[in-house]
C-alpha cells in the first residue's frame, strides 16, 4: 500500500448527482483509493445525455457530439472502456447544405487538410460556396484577430460575440453561414447573445489550436450504453457504491470537517461531499456560508434544446450528418443503426437555442419540419413518415450570456470538504460534455488535496494535453 493510499484509507466521499460530472468525480476519487458513494435521484446515470425506449427504438434524448480537443471527455470514454463506441472522424468534414441555392449547387463543406494551423482550413475556406470571396477574406482576418485574444482577460466575458464580429467586418451572411453554424451548436446561443469569452474559447480551441482539434466524434450506440451501463460497470469495478432513485434531502457539516448527507431512510457520514447537480438544486443543498453570494447561482440562466425525431420508411440521407442553411433545420443526424431500427431510416434534428420553439405543440412542429426536410433532402419527397416525435430539454445548458463567467463558481467552496461540479461551474468551457467531465476532475482534485491524497498522474494528464 502506498503512502497516499494509507492517507486515504478510511476516508469516505459522497458524490451527489450521477451525470457526467458526478460519475467523473466518483471514478477519480475511487481511483485514488477513497471510498465513494454516488447518489442519483433518477433511475439511471448520465444526466442530460441519456437514452430511452420508444417501441423498437432506443432513442437518445438529444444528439451529443464531442471534438478531438475534448481531452477530458476522451479520458472519460477511455476510463469506461467506451472509446471504440464513439469514434472520431479521421479528419474534420462537415457537409453544409444551403436550401436557398439552386439544387445541384447547394452543398458546401467545412473540412481540414493535413497542414499546420491556420493553413489546415485555408482551402476549405477559400472554396466555401456559401460566402462571397470578400466575405471569406474577412472571415480569415477575423479568425486571426480571434486567435490573438487573451482568454484570461475578464473584459471578454462582458462583451457579446455578435458585436465583436460586426466590429471585425463580419456580414450577417458570414455570421449565419459560418460563425453561428458552429457557435449555436456548441454554445447553445447565437452570436448576439453569447459571451465573447466563451465564443473565443470555442473557436480558438476547436479551430485555431491544433489541426485536428475540431475533428468530430459521436456515439454509434445509444448514449445510455455509454453514460449509464458502461459508466455503472466502471463504478462497480472501482468499488463505488452507486444508488439511483435516491434523492438527497440535505447536506450539513459539524464545522470540523465531518459531513452528513441525508437521504430517505439513511444518513451518510462523509469526509468530503461533491455536489454535482444543477445550479438551482445546488443552491438548495448548500449549507450557510459555503459561498459568499449563493443567490448568484440563480443568475446563471438556462437555455433549451429541442430535438425532432423522424423515422422514414426508406433511406433518405447518405451522410452520417449534415448542417443546414436557409431553413429552420440546424443539424441532421442519422441515428438508424444506433437506435436499432431494422428498416427505413431514423433522423434526429438537433435544434439549439430553441427558446421560440421549446413549448410548441408536436403537431405544429410536424407541420413545420416535415416540409423543411423535403426541401433539404430530396430523398424524403417520396418517403413515408413512420414516426414523428419530439424531445425537449428546457434547461439543457446554462445560458452563455455576457457576464456569466463571473457568476460561475469554482470547485472549492468556503466550507472545507464541500466541492462543486457540473458543466455550469467555472471550467472555462461552455456547457458541453467536456465541461461536465472537467468539472468532475476539478472537484476530485480539490477533494484529494484536502484528503491528503496525491493527484493520480494518469488521470490529470488530460489537463496538460488540453
Secondary structure as UniProt FT lines:
FT   HELIX           3..8
FT   TURN            9..10
FT   STRAND          12..16
FT   HELIX           20..31
FT   TURN            32..33
FT   STRAND          35..39
FT   TURN            47..48
FT   STRAND          51..54
FT   TURN            55..56
FT   STRAND          57..60
FT   STRAND          65..67
FT   TURN            68..69
FT   HELIX           71..79
FT   TURN            80..81
FT   HELIX           83..85
FT   STRAND          93..98
FT   TURN            99..100
FT   TURN            103..104
FT   STRAND          107..111
FT   TURN            117..118
FT   HELIX           119..121
FT   HELIX           122..126
FT   TURN            129..130
FT   HELIX           133..147
FT   TURN            151..152
FT   HELIX           155..158
FT   HELIX           161..167
FT   TURN            168..169
FT   HELIX           172..174
FT   HELIX           175..179
FT   HELIX           180..187
FT   HELIX           191..193
FT   HELIX           196..207
FT   TURN            211..214
FT   STRAND          216..218
FT   HELIX           223..224
FT   HELIX           225..230
FT   HELIX           231..237
FT   TURN            238..239
FT   STRAND          241..243
FT   STRAND          248..253
FT   STRAND          259..263
FT   TURN            264..265
FT   STRAND          266..270
FT   STRAND          272..275
FT   HELIX           279..285
FT   TURN            288..289
FT   TURN            292..293
FT   HELIX           294..299
FT   STRAND          302..312
FT   STRAND          321..325
FT   STRAND          331..334
FT   HELIX           336..339
FT   STRAND          345..352
FT   TURN            355..359
FT   HELIX           362..376
FT   HELIX           378..382
FT   STRAND          385..398
FT   TURN            402..403
FT   HELIX           404..407
FT   TURN            416..417
FT   STRAND          418..420
FT   TURN            423..424
FT   HELIX           433..451
FT   HELIX           457..465
//
